[in-house]
Amino acid sequence: MRKRRLKNVLWLILILLFLIPACQTTPKPYQEMSPKEKSVWMLSVYNSQYEDYKVQAIRTDLTEAQKEVLREKKAILTRVYPMISVYTGYASNGVIPEKDLEMTIVSNLETLLSML
């Protein structure tokens, strides 16, 4: 019984040794990402900000200043989503998206990330 447990532990360690290097701990710099990777990044930032917005929007103890920030956040979320959809469509079809579109999206996402 003890020998079998030791064997299982050794197998687990061996498997983990192969899996750990496969896990990338630091993301690529934005400039080195492909358009598809950028679209995934854009969607992940958008989704996290949208989830944050939903959590904050249902609070009943918000000050007027906090409500104004949420209104602004909602406007940005509403404005940037169609742009991200277009960018993602281009990237998934192998078309290199326009640089202006990318910069507009990134600027909006940076604004969202800076809001508290």
ZAMARGU-4260 file (C-alpha; in steps of 0.2 Angstrom, whole numbers, plus 5000, padded with zeros to 4 digits):
<rodrens>
0) 5000/5000/5000 | 5014/5012/5005 | 5024/5008/4989 | 5009/5011/4978 | 5006/5028/4986
5) 5024/5033/4983 | 5023/5027/4965 | 5007/5038/4963 | 5016/5053/4971 | 5031/5051/4959
10) 5020/5050/4944 | 5011/5066/4950 | 5028/5075/4952 | 5033/5069/4935 | 5017/5075/4926
15) 5019/5092/4935 | 5037/5094/4930 | 5031/5093/4912 | 5016/5104/4914 | 5024/5119/4924
20) 5035/5124/4909 | 5020/5124/4898 | 5011/5137/4909 | 5016/5154/4903 | 5018/5165/4919
25) 5020/5182/4911 | 5010/5188/4896 | 5018/5194/4880 | 5020/5213/4878 | 5006/5221/4869
30) 5017/5226/4854 | 5023/5208/4851 | 5005/5201/4851 | 4997/5195/4835 | 4980/5203/4830
35) 4971/5188/4836 | 4980/5189/4853 | 4976/5207/4854 | 4958/5204/4851 | 4958/5191/4865
40) 4966/5203/4876 | 4954/5217/4872 | 4939/5205/4875 | 4946/5200/4892 | 4949/5218/4898
45) 4931/5222/4891 | 4923/5207/4900 | 4932/5211/4917 | 4927/5229/4916 | 4909/5224/4911
50) 4908/5212/4926 | 4915/5226/4938 | 4902/5238/4931 | 4888/5225/4934 | 4894/5223/4952
55) 4895/5241/4955 | 4878/5246/4947 | 4868/5236/4959 | 4875/5244/4974 | 4863/5255/4983
60) 4875/5265/4993 | 4884/5274/4979 | 4887/5293/4980 | 4883/5304/4966 | 4901/5305/4960
65) 4902/5286/4960 | 4886/5286/4950 | 4893/5298/4937 | 4909/5287/4935 | 4897/5272/4932
70) 4887/5282/4919 | 4904/5286/4910 | 4910/5268/4911 | 4893/5262/4904 | 4895/5275/4889
75) 4913/5269/4886 | 4908/5250/4887 | 4893/5253/4875 | 4904/5263/4863 | 4919/5251/4863
80) 4910/5234/4861 | 4906/5236/4843 | 4924/5242/4839 | 4931/5226/4847 | 4918/5216/4838
85) 4924/5223/4821 | 4943/5221/4826 | 4940/5203/4832 | 4931/5199/4815 | 4945/5206/4805
90) 4958/5197/4816 | 4949/5180/4815 | 4948/5182/4796 | 4966/5185/4794 | 4964/5203/4789
95) 4976/5215/4798 | 4964/5228/4807 | 4967/5246/4804 | 4979/5254/4817 | 4967/5269/4820
100) 4954/5256/4826 | 4966/5247/4837 | 4972/5263/4845 | 4954/5269/4848 | 4950/5253/4856
105) 4966/5253/4867 | 4963/5271/4872 | 4945/5267/4878 | 4951/5252/4887 | 4965/5261/4896
110) 4952/5274/4901 | 4941/5260/4908 | 4956/5253/4918 | 4960/5270/4925 | 4942/5272/4932
115) 4940/5268/4950
</rodrens>
